[in-house]
Amino acid sequence: MTLYKRMLIATDGSENSRSAIEHGLEVAKLSNARVTAICVMDAGKKGKPDPKAEVMCQEAVSNVAELGRKMGIEVETMVVSGQPSNEIIKSSDEFDILVMGTTGKGGLANLLLGSVAQSVIRSAPCPVMVVRHTPDMRPAMEVRRRMLVPTDGSKGAKLAAEHAMRLAQAFEAEIIAMSVVDLDNRCSYDTCWKAVESVKEEGERLKLKVDVEVVTGTPFIEIVNASAKHDLIVMATSGRTGLAYRRLGSVAEKVIRQAKCPVIIVK
């Protein structure tokens, strides 16, 4: 099963983006996806990038292409000038998944840290896989074994669970559906159990191995703690309450900043 036919990997050439590149290429290899590496020359307030930016970006995308070649993956390269988040969002419209890191340098520094990253995650038309560059990050080759799927039973969470199950089918992975009975009781005990049981029922229909877990606590803390035992998190940015993004969206962003494995955000 091919879930991702086209993948876009954002890079700035820094060592910090290497984890995202490696994980992205591993998923591309498993999915038989076509890969494009993009680097944005930040035009800044003057509307013109630093003269050295083009050289830096060309080297950055060339490095992705070289790593892809070693893995048997053909990588197209793309260097553009403009406002980083706008260019990434615009370019991602032609792809099935966008891969990015959470720290960087130079022209992509703002993209990979802070408000621009939030803009990309919130506005990109395709799922976004975010990978932190930290010593405790899971190796790329382990990305497909155990998938954590946080859920509160909302429409957004159900879409993320469906996406995770398609991934699990393609990668022959197992799913752990997790729901958090939070301290504000926005997901009650009964609601949380119904949410994970719904994922389990659908997964078993698809012949997938699905385990369930319901815990009590602060959602993002519990998800981050669980990330140490999993290879990939697949979650949504919309939740059960009327203030959907402010709830699960903010949880997703907090998870991204601290997760010990890659996170795929599904909208």
Number of C-alpha atoms within 10 A of each C-alpha: 11 14 17 18 14 18 26 29 29 29 29 31 23 14 13 20 24 21 23 25 25 20 23 27 28 20 20 23 16 15 19 17 22 18 27 20 24 26 28 29 28 26 17 14 8 8 11 12 18 15 9 9 20 18 12 19 25 19 15 22 25 19 18 26 21 14 17 22 12 9 13 11 19 17 23 16 20 18 16 17 18 17 21 26 24 17 18 24 19 14 17 26 14 13 18 17 27 30 24 29 26 22 23 22 17 17 25 25 17 19 29 27 16 13 12 18 23 16 14 23 27 20 16 21 20 20 23 25 24 27 31 26 21 15 8 11 17 24 14 19 12 14 21 20 15 20 26 27 28 28 32 26 23 19 15 21 26 21 18 26 29 18 19 25 26 19 23 22 18 15 17 15 20 21 28 20 26 24 28 27 21 18 12 9 11 16 24 17 17 9 17 23 23 16 24 25 19 17 26 21 13 15 24 11 10 13 10 19 17 23 16 18 14 16 16 15 14 14 23 22 16 18 25 19 15 16 24 15 14 22 23 27 30 28 29 27 22 25 24 18 13 9 11 15 17 14 17 25 22 16 21 26 19 16 23 24 17 16 29 26 31 29 26 26 25 26 21
